[in-house]
Amino acid sequence: MPWNGTERRATMVLALENLTVLDLTQVMAGPYCCQLLGDLGADVLKVEPIGAGDATRQATGHRLPNGESAAFLAVNRNKRSIALDLKSDAGRQAFYDLARDADVVVESFRPGVAARLGVDYETLSGLNDQLVYASVSGFGQTGPYAQRAGYDLIAQAMSGIMSVTGDPDGPPVKAGVPVADLSAGLFCAVGILSACLSRATTGRGQAVDTSLYDAALALSIWETSELWATGEPPGRLGSAHRVNAPYQALPARDGYLTIGANNERLWQRLCKVLGRLDLLADERFTTNTDRVRRRDELAGELGRTLRERDRDEWVQLLLDAGVPVGPIRDYAESCADPHTAAREMVVELDHPAEGRVRSLGVPVKLTGTPAEIRRVAPDLGQHTDEVLRSLGRTDAEIARMRAEGAAG
């Protein structure tokens, strides 16, 4: 169902509607963090460089029919855009005026750049000691790698994620989605909200520091557990699980499905549905430990039977028997699924240039203060005049700032 972000506003109270966030971030991790805060009601002001704006606006990649960057729209909804030159006195002063009344500043510069621009935590906290100042970078604000450029691919590689992703006899590969970028944005949002809760008690803000590297490593729960328990670094298992079997992707006649028969009760049900009661008597697969140790042999036995029927037929039979199962689908299938629609995880928004555009929905549902998509991603500097007027700048002063290159 189309959702234009205005239908329910009259009756809604938003969880973060009294929170003002200044978003100095670009590309993915920081913008995703700020979009989450915006979805939950925060007033997010995206402060962008004049001319080009966020690098994702200009990045090569998929564009909608009228030229809008699909990637930019994906992580910048529920924001207003103001274009300022932070290297200019007038642009920096306007930002200082915003920071005095803001609750949160989020930046994604390489460590040291914010200080050179005069928008670092030490400077801004001197103007507003209640400010929560969040930094998301490739490797964090401290440590020997702090000055390295940070990319999702590099974080996945150096954290260990790529070493355990892919088939056992194949090369290491990155996860199909940018898990380091997105998890860094999620952790940053958690840090910001935690600091805001702390401020309610202490009356003071603080700095929040997270990174793609830290986030990627923090996701490696099973892998580090195996390392520290065995002393050996874990390897690649394809889609298989480290401590349970069968718990992986398996082939059907016309596609693949995933099966999670990770205890004795489910293992017995699986064998019954497949008509493979012989596997229950097979000494190779007596216990879960046996099945994990011989997971390749087990997958071969199961696959031989599963190839006799189509994917969706097996899925229904296994669901009817209470065995956890799911088809492996592409995004066209998952986005068109009725459950996706019921959960409002694909929504339609009105865009001034592109018309109806689709967007992913909000993955967290609050019963009392539900999130809301109130606006599509803004044009560069779309709200510059509006925001500067709110700071007391006259139209003549705004025109002068624009003529001097301090605002756009």
C-alpha positions in Angstrom: 0.0 0.0 0.0 1.4 3.4 -0.9 2.6 5.3 2.2 3.2 9.0 1.6 4.3 9.8 5.2 1.4 12.2 5.9 -1.7 10.0 6.3 -1.2 9.2 10.0 0.8 12.2 11.3 -2.1 13.9 12.9 -2.6 11.1 15.4 1.1 10.0 15.8 3.6 10.8 18.5 7.1 9.9 17.4 9.6 8.5 19.9 12.4 10.9 19.0 10.5 13.9 17.7 12.2 16.3 20.2 15.7 15.2 19.1 17.6 17.4 16.7 20.4 15.7 14.8 23.1 17.4 12.6 24.2 14.9 10.0 27.7 15.5 8.7 28.1 12.0 7.3 28.4 10.7 3.8 27.9 7.4 1.8 26.4 4.7 4.0 27.3 4.0 7.6 26.6 7.4 9.0 23.7 8.3 6.7 22.1 4.9 7.6 22.5 5.7 11.3 20.9 9.2 10.9 18.1 7.8 8.8 17.2 5.4 11.5 17.0 8.3 14.0 14.9 10.2 11.5 12.5 7.3 11.0 12.0 7.3 14.7 11.1 11.0 14.7 14.3 13.0 15.0 14.7 16.2 13.0 17.7 15.3 11.0 19.5 18.2 9.2 21.9 16.8 6.6 24.8 19.3 6.3 26.4 18.9 2.9 29.2 20.4 0.9 28.1 23.0 -1.6 28.0 21.9 -5.2 28.4 18.1 -5.0 26.8 17.3 -1.7 27.1 13.8 -0.3 29.4 11.7 -2.5 26.6 9.2 -3.0 24.6 11.8 -5.0 27.3 11.8 -7.7 28.6 8.2 -7.3 28.3 5.9 -10.3 25.7 3.3 -9.8 22.0 2.8 -10.4 19.9 5.8 -11.1 16.1 6.3 -11.4 14.5 7.3 -14.7 14.9 11.1 -14.0 18.5 10.8 -12.8 18.2 10.6 -9.0 20.8 8.4 -7.3 19.0 5.2 -6.0 21.7 4.7 -3.4 21.3 8.3 -2.0 17.5 7.9 -1.7 18.0 4.6 0.1 19.7 6.1 3.2 18.7 9.7 3.4 15.0 9.9 3.8 13.4 11.8 6.7 16.2 14.5 6.5 16.4 18.1 5.5 19.4 19.3 3.5 21.4 22.4 4.1 24.5 23.2 2.0 27.3 25.0 3.9 31.0 25.6 3.3 32.4 24.7 6.7 35.8 26.1 5.6 34.2 29.6 5.4 33.7 31.8 8.4 30.0 32.4 7.6 29.3 28.7 6.9 31.1 27.5 10.0 29.4 30.2 12.2 26.0 29.0 10.9 26.9 25.4 11.8 28.0 26.6 15.3 24.6 28.3 15.7 22.9 25.0 14.8 25.1 23.0 17.2 24.3 25.3 20.1 20.7 24.0 20.1 21.2 20.5 18.6 21.1 17.3 20.6 23.3 15.2 18.4 26.1 15.7 15.8 27.1 12.7 13.7 30.3 12.8 11.5 32.2 10.4 9.4 35.4 12.2 8.5 38.7 10.5 8.8 40.0 11.2 12.3 41.5 14.7 12.5 39.5 16.2 9.7 36.7 17.4 12.0 39.3 19.2 14.1 40.8 20.9 11.1 37.4 22.1 10.1 36.6 23.3 13.6 33.6 21.0 14.1 35.2 18.4 16.4 33.8 17.4 19.8 36.1 19.6 21.8 35.0 22.7 19.9 31.3 21.9 19.8 31.0 20.7 23.3 32.4 24.1 24.4 29.4 25.6 22.7 26.9 23.0 24.0 28.0 20.8 26.9 24.8 18.6 26.4 25.8 17.7 22.9 26.1 14.0 22.0 28.8 13.8 19.3 29.1 10.6 17.4 31.9 9.6 15.1 31.8 6.7 12.7 34.9 5.9 10.8 36.8 3.0 9.2 38.9 2.0 12.2 37.9 4.4 15.0 39.4 7.5 16.6 42.3 5.6 18.3 44.7 2.8 17.5 47.4 2.2 14.9 45.0 2.0 12.0 42.9 5.1 12.9 44.2 7.1 9.9 43.5 4.4 7.3 40.7 4.9 4.9 37.8 2.7 5.8 35.6 0.8 3.4 33.1 -2.1 4.0 35.2 -4.4 1.9 38.4 -3.6 3.9 36.6 -4.0 7.3 35.2 -7.4 6.2 38.6 -8.5 5.1 40.6 -7.4 8.2 38.0 -8.4 10.8 38.0 -12.0 9.6 34.5 -12.0 8.0 35.8 -12.8 4.6 37.9 -15.7 5.9 34.8 -17.5 6.9 32.6 -16.6 3.9 32.4 -18.7 0.8 32.7 -22.4 0.0 35.4 -24.4 1.8 37.4 -25.1 -1.4 36.8 -21.6 -2.9 38.4 -18.2 -2.3 37.3 -15.9 0.5 34.4 -13.6 -0.5 32.7 -10.7 1.1 29.2 -10.9 2.4 26.6 -10.1 -0.2 25.4 -7.1 1.8 27.6 -4.4 3.3 27.5 -5.8 6.8 30.4 -3.6 8.2 28.8 -0.4 6.9 25.3 -1.2 8.1 26.2 -2.7 11.4 28.5 0.3 12.2 25.5 2.6 11.5 23.3 0.4 13.8 25.9 0.4 16.6 26.3 4.1 16.2 22.6 4.7 16.6 22.6 2.5 19.8 25.5 4.5 21.1 23.8 7.8 20.4 20.5 6.8 22.1 22.5 5.4 25.1 24.3 8.7 25.4 21.0 10.6 25.2 19.6 8.5 28.0 22.7 9.1 30.1 22.4 12.8 29.5 18.9 12.8 31.0 20.6 11.7 34.3 23.9 13.6 34.2 22.9 16.7 32.2 26.0 16.3 30.0 26.7 15.0 26.6 29.6 12.8 25.5 31.5 11.5 22.5 30.5 8.3 20.8 33.1 6.4 18.7 32.4 3.4 16.5 33.9 2.1 13.4 33.4 -0.3 10.5 36.2 -2.5 11.8 34.8 -2.7 15.4 31.3 -3.4 14.1 32.4 -6.2 11.7 34.5 -7.9 14.5 31.6 -7.5 16.9 29.4 -9.6 14.6 31.8 -12.5 14.7 30.2 -14.3 17.7 30.3 -17.9 16.6 33.7 -17.5 14.9 35.6 -16.1 17.8 33.9 -18.6 20.1 35.3 -21.4 18.0 38.7 -19.8 17.9 39.0 -19.4 21.6 37.5 -22.9 22.3 39.7 -24.8 19.9 42.7 -22.6 19.4 42.2 -22.9 15.6 40.9 -20.1 13.3 37.5 -21.2 11.8 37.3 -21.8 8.1 34.7 -21.3 5.4 31.6 -23.6 5.5 29.5 -22.3 2.7 26.0 -22.0 4.1 26.5 -24.6 6.8 26.5 -23.9 10.6 29.5 -24.2 12.9 27.8 -26.2 15.6 24.5 -27.7 14.2 23.6 -30.0 11.3 21.6 -30.1 9.1 21.5 -26.3 9.1 22.3 -25.1 5.6 21.2 -24.6 2.0 20.3 -27.7 0.1 19.3 -28.3 -3.5 15.8 -29.1 -4.6 14.8 -30.0 -8.2 14.2 -26.4 -9.3 16.1 -24.3 -6.7 17.5 -24.2 -3.2 16.0 -24.2 0.2 17.4 -23.8 3.7 16.6 -26.3 6.5 17.3 -25.9 10.2 16.9 -29.3 11.8 19.2 -28.4 14.7 17.9 -30.8 17.4 16.9 -34.4 17.7 13.2 -33.8 17.5 13.5 -31.8 14.3 16.0 -34.2 12.8 13.6 -37.1 13.3 10.7 -35.0 11.7 12.9 -34.1 8.7 13.9 -37.7 8.1 10.2 -38.7 8.3 9.1 -36.1 5.8 11.9 -37.0 3.4 11.1 -40.7 3.7 14.6 -41.3 4.9 14.1 -43.2 8.1 17.3 -45.1 7.2 19.3 -42.0 8.2 18.0 -42.3 11.8 19.7 -45.7 12.0 22.8 -44.6 10.2 25.7 -44.5 12.7 27.3 -41.7 10.8 24.5 -39.3 11.9 23.5 -40.6 15.3 24.1 -37.3 17.2 24.3 -33.7 16.3 28.1 -33.9 16.9 28.2 -36.8 14.4 26.2 -34.8 11.9 28.4 -31.7 12.2 31.5 -33.8 11.8 30.1 -35.4 8.7 28.1 -32.5 7.4 29.3 -32.9 3.8 28.2 -36.6 3.7 24.9 -35.6 5.4 24.3 -32.8 2.8 24.9 -35.3 0.0 22.3 -37.8 1.4 19.7 -35.1 1.9 20.3 -33.4 -1.4 19.9 -36.7 -3.3 16.4 -37.0 -1.9 15.5 -33.3 -2.1 16.3 -33.2 -5.8 13.3 -35.4 -6.4 10.8 -32.6 -5.8 10.5 -28.8 -6.4 11.6 -26.3 -3.8 8.2 -25.0 -2.9 6.7 -28.4 -2.6 9.3 -29.4 0.0 8.9 -26.1 1.8 5.2 -26.7 2.3 5.7 -30.4 3.4 8.4 -29.4 5.9 6.4 -26.4 7.3 3.4 -28.7 7.8 5.6 -31.0 9.8 7.0 -28.2 11.9 10.5 -28.3 10.5 12.1 -24.8 10.1 12.6 -24.2 6.4 12.7 -21.4 4.0 13.3 -21.1 0.2 16.3 -19.2 -1.1 14.8 -16.4 -3.0 16.1 -13.4 -5.0 15.2 -9.9 -4.0 12.4 -9.7 -6.6 10.7 -12.6 -4.8 11.3 -11.3 -1.2 10.1 -7.8 -2.0 6.9 -9.1 -3.6 6.1 -11.4 -0.7 2.8 -10.8 1.0 4.5 -11.1 4.4 6.8 -8.3 3.4 3.8 -6.2 2.5 2.1 -7.1 5.8 5.1 -5.9 7.7 5.3 -2.7 5.7 8.9 -3.5 4.7 8.5 -2.1 1.2 6.7 1.2 1.0 6.0 3.7 -1.7 6.8 7.4 -1.4 6.1 10.5 -3.4 9.2 12.0 -5.0 9.0 15.4 -6.7 11.1 14.4 -9.7 10.7 10.6 -9.8 7.0 10.2 -8.9 6.3 7.1 -6.9 9.5 5.5 -5.6 9.9 2.4 -3.5 11.8 2.3 -0.2 12.5 -0.3 2.4 10.3 0.1 5.5 11.3 0.6 9.1 12.4 -2.8 10.7 11.5 -1.9 14.3 7.8 -1.5 15.2 6.9 0.5 18.3 3.2 0.2 19.4 3.0 3.5 21.3 5.3 5.7 19.2 5.6 4.0 15.8 8.2 5.2 13.3 7.1 7.2 10.3 8.6 8.0 6.9 7.7 11.6 6.6 9.8 12.8 3.6 11.9 11.4 0.8 15.6 12.1 0.6 16.1 15.9 0.0 17.6 17.7 -2.9 21.0 19.2 -2.1 20.4 22.4 -0.1 16.7 22.1 -0.4 16.2 23.5 3.1 19.1 25.9 3.3 17.0 29.0 3.4 14.5 27.5 5.7 17.1 26.5 8.2 19.1 29.7 8.0 16.0 31.8 8.6 15.3 29.7 11.7 18.7 30.9 12.9 17.7 34.5 12.5 19.4 35.1 9.1 17.6 37.6 6.9 17.1 37.0 3.2 19.8 39.6 2.5 22.2 37.8 4.7 21.4 34.5 3.1 21.9 36.0 -0.3 25.2 37.3 0.8 26.3 33.9 2.2 25.3 32.4 -1.1 27.2 35.0 -3.2 30.3 34.4 -1.0 30.1 30.7 -1.4 29.3 30.0 2.3 25.9 28.5 1.6 24.3 26.8 -1.3 
